[in-house]
């Protein structure tokens, strides 16, 4: 019996079925594609960021602001068409038809710019738009863009890549969020936007502006996701009188105020009317872009550029903003 006592007992390691499969094929767990972490989803995300095939995020989350007719939409479209010269697409969520008019004027012979109308119309009510359905449609367009951008980064994708997205008239989207807050979210028993705007109801109901902000932030979040997928994102919006001293030259941006913090870049467009020595307009206007915010390139902060000149009885001169297409952002 002493012989049995002298025998060394072997330590037997218990292998999981996955380890047996990997061992049988001469692979490590990692080589066999078997998770080695208790947090496999995070492990996959981590490896994606260190892969040579990883998607390079876009650093363009840029709002172009200014009064109507200052070429804001033109700056965004020109940036896309200059930066990308093959079949890359720009999608435009076009609240005010600014995208439509710019495309027809300058890019009518190409399908590289695709237009999406966000509005859902209704036939029986006294207001033209179905505001809750319009908000849902915008969210749907954005989610489709994310789905498309995700697929284009996968092997075997065939088709024109989505490289830029432009949302025109963000101030109209902000107004849409407010109407939905009044009509739908607060259950104020207003049957449409006209009734929701009545002074008496506005005084009786205390607004919860957090609801409006939440709706607005949904668009912001979806645009940030597109950035991570390598898509440049541009917003275009208008100005309103600044009574708080937070804007520029007596004006402030017409949108949900927290959006200022979310943008990487804000470009402020102004029309400067040229006057003669007698103080009268000469018929010439110079359009100046001020890099009001430039989070990704501080050298551009507060820099001003001439991008457009119009003069009576002469053809307009367009220079655009090379900074939007040459990688300086």
JOMO-V545124 format. One record per backbone hydrogen bond with DSSP energy under -1.0 kcal/mol. CO is the residue of the C=O (numbers start at 0). NH is the residue of the N-H. If there is no record, write none. Layout:
co: {CO:CO}
nh: {NH:NH}
This chain:
co: {0:1:15:16:17:18:19:20:21:22:27:28:29:38:39:40:41:42:43:44:50:59:60:60:61:62:63:64:66:70:71:72:73:74:75:76:77:78:79:88:88:89:90:91:92:96:97:98:99:100:101:102:106:111:113:115:119:127:129:130:131:132:133:134:135:136:137:138:139:140:141:142:143:144:145:146:147:150:153:160:162:163:164:165:166:168:168:169:170:171:172:173:174:175:176:177:178:179:179:180:191:194:197:198:199:200:207:208:209:210:211:212:213:215:216:217:218:219:220:221:222:223:224:225:226:226:231:232:233:234:235:236:237:239:247:249:250:251:252:255:256:257:258:263:264:265:266:267:269:271:273:275:279:282:283:284:285:286:287:288:289:289:290:292:296:299:302:304:306:306:307:308:309:310:316:320:321:321:322}
nh: {4:5:19:20:21:22:23:24:26:25:31:33:32:42:43:44:45:46:47:48:53:232:263:264:234:266:236:268:69:74:75:76:77:78:79:80:81:82:83:162:163:113:165:115:167:100:101:102:103:104:105:106:109:89:91:93:129:121:133:134:135:136:137:138:139:140:141:142:143:144:145:146:147:148:149:150:151:153:156:88:231:90:233:92:235:171:172:173:174:175:176:177:178:179:180:181:182:183:184:185:195:197:201:202:203:204:210:212:213:214:215:216:217:219:220:221:222:223:224:225:226:227:228:230:57:229:164:61:166:63:169:65:253:251:250:241:247:239:254:258:259:260:262:294:62:292:64:289:287:285:281:278:275:311:273:309:271:306:269:304:267:291:301:265:299:302:290:288:318:319:286:316:284:313:308:323:324:325:328}
